[in-house]
Amino acid sequence: MDRVYNFSAGPAQLPLSVLEKAQKEFLSFEQSGMSVMELSHRSKLFETILEQTEQLLREVMEIPDNYKVLFVQGGASLQFSMVPLNLLVKGGHAYYVHTGSWSKKALNEAKKVGKTQVLASSEDQDFTYIPTIDVSILDENTKYVHITTNNTIEGTKFTDIPNTGEVPLVADMSSNILSEQIDVSKFGIIYAGAQKNLGIAGLTIVIIREDLIGHAPSDLPTMLNYSTYANNRSLYNTPPTFAIYMTKLVLEWLKEQGGVKQIEQQNREKASLLYNYIDESHMFFSKVKREDRSLMNIPFLTKSDELNEIFIKEAANVGLVTLKGHRSVGGMRASLYNAMPIEGVKALVQFMQEFENKNG
Ligand SMILES: *Cc1c(COP(=O)(O)O)cnc(C)c1O
């Protein structure tokens, strides 16, 4: 069976060697005679998987000791609610930077919980840039500032992380966690669904500074309270065991690649290949402001919807799949997560060149 280059925004392509390792261990994990899926979450074998996954993440992201790593379900979308439910308490307010569809959803959930304001927005230009942020308006009642570090649908990313001083900065990093080096200590909370750069759907990683845990009202349902996860090493109830195991394999693979520093270099190289071609092409173009371009999700289009459609169809015929842009943006989108090899990007660029020569 031939594998394709899958440019999906998520769930996304995984490294082949990770899938092969999972396949090899599928029926019997470490001579247990059981699949990881059949292991008790209280077993020594699974506890080791959980500990190793956390250790690996701490190592590759250089997470400081005063941060907890939580393994949660419900996707990044549940974090849109959990963040305000745990932090937006006692008459405070929260500021949201509005940079696209996902920040809108985050903001809408927070509105249900407490007082929110938009700190900056790029809606005036269809979210094709990252707005400047004025931190001088933050005050002592600001419970947090929320940003989306990479805008999966619109194809922008924060290059400079805003300095919010004493106010905790909360980041939805679902689509660019582990893609480039970041300084975790700049953030109060980082959260990310695993199905883009960390593994498979079903697991959400929350990295939270310890002093932000324990402020939730006592009537908050147990499973929505960060304390529940922090106090029980994410084993209060059954965690998504297989998804955690897959993340462990992805992190081991990442380490073998040389860690985040090395991956970042590869990601820059991959993204430049595609952006350079788009910039010189007479057929394909990008609407995103140059300085704010994402390394992970690259939307592009031609001037005609019909041509876009033909492109997507013909690309799929040669094994370059899931290139359709999000319905809110149209055109095409190539997601170049860590697991996308440079060969996949080269194949895409070559196909684009051939397509342009034929139809231009
Ligand atoms: C994919 C994505 C989400 C949604 O994640 P779920 O795990 O499906 O809830 C949220 N934010 C960003 C930035 C994303 O890319």
The ligand as a Tripos MOL2 file, in Angstrom:
@<TRIPOS>MOLECULE
LIG
   15    15     1     0     0
SMALL
NO_CHARGES

@<TRIPOS>ATOM
      1 C1         -7.4890   22.4660   15.5390 C.3       1 LIG1
      2 C2         -7.5080   23.6450   16.4100 C.ar      1 LIG1
      3 C3         -8.4280   23.7810   17.4670 C.ar      1 LIG1
      4 C4         -9.5050   22.7720   17.7480 C.3       1 LIG1
      5 O1         -8.9910   21.6490   18.3140 O.3       1 LIG1
      6 P1         -9.9310   20.4580   18.8290 P.3       1 LIG1
      7 O2         -8.9270   19.5550   19.4480 O.co2     1 LIG1
      8 O3        -10.6100   19.8910   17.6360 O.co2     1 LIG1
      9 O4        -10.8920   21.0110   19.7990 O.co2     1 LIG1
     10 C5         -8.3260   24.9070   18.2640 C.ar      1 LIG1
     11 N1         -7.4070   25.8480   18.0390 N.ar      1 LIG1
     12 C6         -6.5240   25.7650   17.0200 C.ar      1 LIG1
     13 C7         -5.5070   26.8420   16.8330 C.3       1 LIG1
     14 C8         -6.5520   24.6570   16.1730 C.ar      1 LIG1
     15 O5         -5.6760   24.5730   15.1700 O.3       1 LIG1
@<TRIPOS>BOND
     1     1     2 1
     2     2     3 ar
     3     2    14 ar
     4     3     4 1
     5     3    10 ar
     6     4     5 1
     7     5     6 1
     8     6     7 2
     9     6     8 1
    10     6     9 1
    11    10    11 ar
    12    11    12 ar
    13    12    13 1
    14    12    14 ar
    15    14    15 1
@<TRIPOS>SUBSTRUCTURE
     1 LIG1         1 GROUP 0 **** ****
